[in-house]
Amino acid sequence: MPKHLRFRLSFFRTSSCTAASALLLLAAAAQAAVAAPPDRGPDVTDAVVNTFSQRNGTVFQGWPTPQAMIVLTGELDGYIEPCGCTGKENQKGGLSRRQNFLRAMAASGWPVLAVDLGGQVRRFGRQSEVKFQSIADGLRAMGYSAIGFGPDDLRLPAEELVAAVAAVGAQPTPFVSANVGLLGVDANITPRFRVVEMGGLRIGITSVLGDKEASQIRNDSIEILPAAKALASAAAELQKAGCSHQILLSWATPEETKMLVKLYPQFDFVVTAGGADEPPAHLVSMPRTESQKGKAFLIELGHKGMFAVAIGLFNDKATPLRSQRVPLDARWGESNDMIRLLAAYQNQLESLGLTGLGLVPIRHPTGRRFAGSAVCADCHKKAYEVWAESPHSKALTTLEEQSPRRDSDPECLSCHVVGWVPQRYEPFEGGYAGMATTPHLAHQGCENCHGPAAAHGAVERGDVRASVIERDRLRQELVLSIDTPSGKQRAMNNCLECHDLDNSPAFDFETYWPQIEHSEPKPAPKQSTPLETAGGTARDTAIDGSK
């Protein structure tokens, strides 16, 4: 029994209240506690709830217990967890918070029906295959009743998709689609629709991939039927099932989704892909004809899994429906189950390694190689000292200290080491390849902004002889000045490769630059030697970085 209820019972035993009165009050207190609307995950303090309620809005204020609660998610786009680079408290989303949110509703006695539009990944390749499997396992663990497919999901190899979505023992697959057939529609790996009974209601769900998106899929092992034609059969079956409510998950543009609903107006909750980065604060009603009963709503979910949309169904003629946009922020805490799942995912990435993940280094646009930040220290002492005292010099350490650690994840490494393409998660030739072989390229170093400096360093040290013209050209290639509008814009663009809205939402160049300001006066002209004036030697071939 909770402490506050034990206290109340003790109080009543020592007061003049009758035992019957005490029990009535105790029952009322217990009922109120159970019926309290969910506003946080386990062990989350009032201070945290207040902070994020002020920042992102309160949830479920004044809600009674619903007859059934439909929770809609989707368009995760591969964001299995916020990166945490700038503090997870500054970011929304992630499966860990999502599970705690679903559990908070169940703990309040709210019957929950979780449904996902699809779109778990946004790229293809071995890492996306591993990630899709991990996400599918996570959604199963959360008890999702129906999950659709997004177009990038279907660009993965069919055998990987089948392994991830097929039924496990007696547990049916949560994936449904009216028009997508893995290994062909007749293989029946996923059902065309599902009917779920909850709170005395029958709720029917189906999903489709829009024709425009389907036309872009090139996967011979996946059969995709025209959306409108395939939906006819599923819609008819849902009508026969006597559903109280029907949900259509439509991975299509809002315009194409509206066209489908005109053909099949029986759906009262229509979830569509596309739309803004955040869901609307309130449900958007769809036009209905006089012959069509009830209301229908077009629901957008936003992107990257940062929000859930909750729809409460009530046995109340005055207010039969309520909705809530739910930010998946720090008020929900972290689920240990999902943290373990994330750890298993990271362990798989570590086991596969960069080669196993199919990452082939690409040539840098300059053709040059990287030297590491320590090489800069001799000539650029002040700048190096600023860097050494900045978070950039500890960037890889932040991944190593994450729980679970993420220093084998290419999607994280690309902004925490030297010599990667940040937004494509690919290494350059000669870039960081692991602490065993390239420890000098650990952390976010000088060359990520100024460019590869191996040739420049070799010339300045005298390891390679070069003409004055060549020496000065190598120097000039690495200059990044903010003294001109174009130079400043170039510097800002470099920063935004990693300090984007996902990973560094509060980034402002004017605020951040003074923290790492390391401008240097132009170097005085160096007295050239006759050899330098005349040109280099055969060893100059190393300048272009080909060796």
Helices and strands as residue ranges (DSSP letters): H 3-13, H 19-35, H 46-56, E 68-73, G 88-90, H 95-107, E 112-116, H 126-141, E 146-147, G 153-155, H 158-165, E 180-182, G 185-187, E 193-198, E 201-209, H 211-214, E 222-224, H 227-240, E 245-251, H 254-263, E 269-272, E 284-285, E 297-300, E 307-313, E 321-327, G 330-332, H 336-356, G 373-376, H 381-388, G 391-394, H 395-400, H 410-413, E 420-421, E 426-427, G 439-441, H 447-450, H 454-461, H 468-477, H 485-496, H 509-516, H 530-534, G 538-544
